Amino acid sequence: MSLDLSTLVQPASTKIVLVVIDGLGGFAGPERGSELEEAVTPNLDRLAAAGSVGLLDPVGPGITPGSGPAHLALFGYDPVEYQLGRGALSAAGLEYEIKPGDVAARGNLATLDSEGRVVDRRAGRLPDAEAVEVVKKLSENVAIDGVEITVAHESQHRVLVIFRGPDLSPAVSDTDPQTTGVPPSHPMAHVRFADRTAEVVAEFDRQVRELLADHPRANALLLRGFDSHRDLPSMHERYGVRSAAVAIYPMYRGIGQLVGMQVLPTPSTLEDELALLREHWDSFDYFFLHHKPADSCGEDGNFDGKVAAIEALDAAVPALLEMDPDVLVVTGDHATPSQMAAHSWHPVPVVMWGPLAGRDQVERFGERWCRDGALGRRPGTELMPIMLAAAGRLAKFGA
Amino acid sequence: MSLDLSTLVQPASTKIVLVVIDGLGGFAGPERGSELEEAVTPNLDRLAAAGSVGLLDPVGPGITPGSGPAHLALFGYDPVEYQLGRGALSAAGLEYEIKPGDVAARGNLATLDSEGRVVDRRAGRLPDAEAVEVVKKLSENVAIDGVEITVAHESQHRVLVIFRGPDLSPAVSDTDPQTTGVPPSHPMAHVRFADRTAEVVAEFDRQVRELLADHPRANALLLRGFDSHRDLPSMHERYGVRSAAVAIYPMYRGIGQLVGMQVLPTPSTLEDELALLREHWDSFDYFFLHHKPADSCGEDGNFDGKVAAIEALDAAVPALLEMDPDVLVVTGDHATPSQMAAHSWHPVPVVMWGPLAGRDQVERFGERWCRDGALGRRPGTELMPIMLAAAGRLAKFGA
């Protein structure tokens, strides 16, 4: 039986900082260690020496998490219980609000041949400027009685579509066939109540194809991941903390917003992110600071780039310590080993520093050393309660 | 799905001893190790060298357990499933039996001002002798039709109250406002069935205040933690062991009694505790021996005192081994780091010794060494099945 943490929450004036180095985890190859093991990180090593380290399994053994579940786990939300569709994440990332009753989907601008078969699911990854024009055309011209339709551009071929109106349901199958050589799939209702939504989606598809018929490459919009409003309990409800998200990329600001964080103004650099923390230090109890480049380099198979991205974060540690947090944690949301050029299931190093975080014998930050740390190896969701405890924010359980 | 251990229980003539060093766990600071790491413990180190060590998380990550849940976990009872109120623990500690239908509460003798507002929730922590007089007066004079009321003194301002009679319910709110400057709270029924109990409690409060009106400091009794009879399955039912509790402090004898242990006569010293074990060795299969001073010193922030308390227990190990147990375990119920002067969520070292307990490479007993032990790091509830197995008391599962 699991304990409801919110019953133990007690007020405190402590400050918690969670730094997420996106895609931090990796693994040693035959010739060299992981990116973090090879990186020169004197400041993170100092945190490791003075604090406690360990390894996190973001979702479960062998499970490679997307960014949504990986972050939810770090925030203490069971990522299997709280599943977010592509639509919800895209909307959150673009700071569009999905209201109760709305249905959102992720769309790909795609190329069909003259027979209506998919030739390129990403329309040649068309440039943003071209995609924005296409999206504008759709926004201004698609019209279905009784349904308000929002089409918003994300990046390249990626588009968000929101349907708003009475009696809509996300229980509709994708129109994206996820392959080429076949026509877009006809949207099917999974439940009787979704019949009307399936009709709306089919009509949307018809109008889009008519409007884009003369476009050379973006002549269709494939929809997938129909999703509805998600009402996640907020960090404040669950943990009694006023929390803030500091992130350069929209998706991570979006995930923060979904768990009720205050999203601070968009920074452009790590330096900006630190400045935001400093500026808003007194207004929040918990800061989520997101550092993206390690993941981007990992995804590109760029070992040295990932090393450099980790070293850049390392250089920011003294500035974080100057703010005098009570608990400082540096970890990753998941592994992105550059050997794989993709997210992976490998465990993610974590270091926790603070007066109550304890100290183990480990003096360096990296996978091979974290195995011996006082935090042990544990599911990602267990990090949050330990951070709250180390910040004096959880009362004793039982007499 | 979890396995019902009782289906695997098999008879054996083996002896198990569980020594609980209360508040054993701690953490290393910048200058020195934990209390256990710094203590000189040649005998515990010998157990560690010959046996298996590990780390226990009493209730869960980040959870700071009270003594009740912490001990239930060591006895293999899920402490979230079996929650004990203050009333039940107090009653057990005083060896009062709460029968089905009874309602028990923890009471504080308190001081109200002339306007009836709480001035001191503990009546100046009045001396036992004075409190005993007040409790006697209440016992002899409070009378409510159809309800038998027991008022028993615990220590200082602490009192236990038991209401016995038809149609009583523990679903009543506290009269203790947990703060000063306000009058005692009016008892409210949480459910319709508790209406009568709320009236009984209100009438009790009225009579107490009338009887104590002329007392200078203890002129009210604030009640909290209304609780009813708890019918925990016994250790015998669950594990087939005849179990005995040896503890100096009433609360720990009480917890033992709640899980069906035979509570042995009250000892005064660790030497007495050992003598009790020796005397009753043949009559039981499982002995719970409780050693309190490590926790008391930890709560006082007394690092050296806690070290000494651990060393005192260390000196008792040879006497325990002389009794020739098949499984000897030494651990703590929770951490009480002297840096915090309070219980905490940090993991607790455990050593298991015996012919079937295995041996790892660890040769010292303490947090930093236990991280590398054969028992690994695990929830506190997992200790009991391993002890039973090492005592040959669990049959093979499946063909």
Interface residues (C-beta under 8 A of the other chain):
Chain A: M1 S2 L3 L5 L8 A50 P355 L356 G358 R359 D360 Q361 D372 G373 A374 G376 R378 E382 L383 M384 P385 I386 M387 L388 A389 A390 L394 A395 K396 F397 G398 A399
Chain B: F27 A28 G29 P30 L55 V59 G60 P61 G62 I63 T64 P65 G66 S67 G68 P69 A70 D78 P79 V80 E81 Q83 L84 G85 R86 L89 G225 Q339 M340 A342 H343 S344 W345 H346 P347 E367 R368 R371 D372 R377
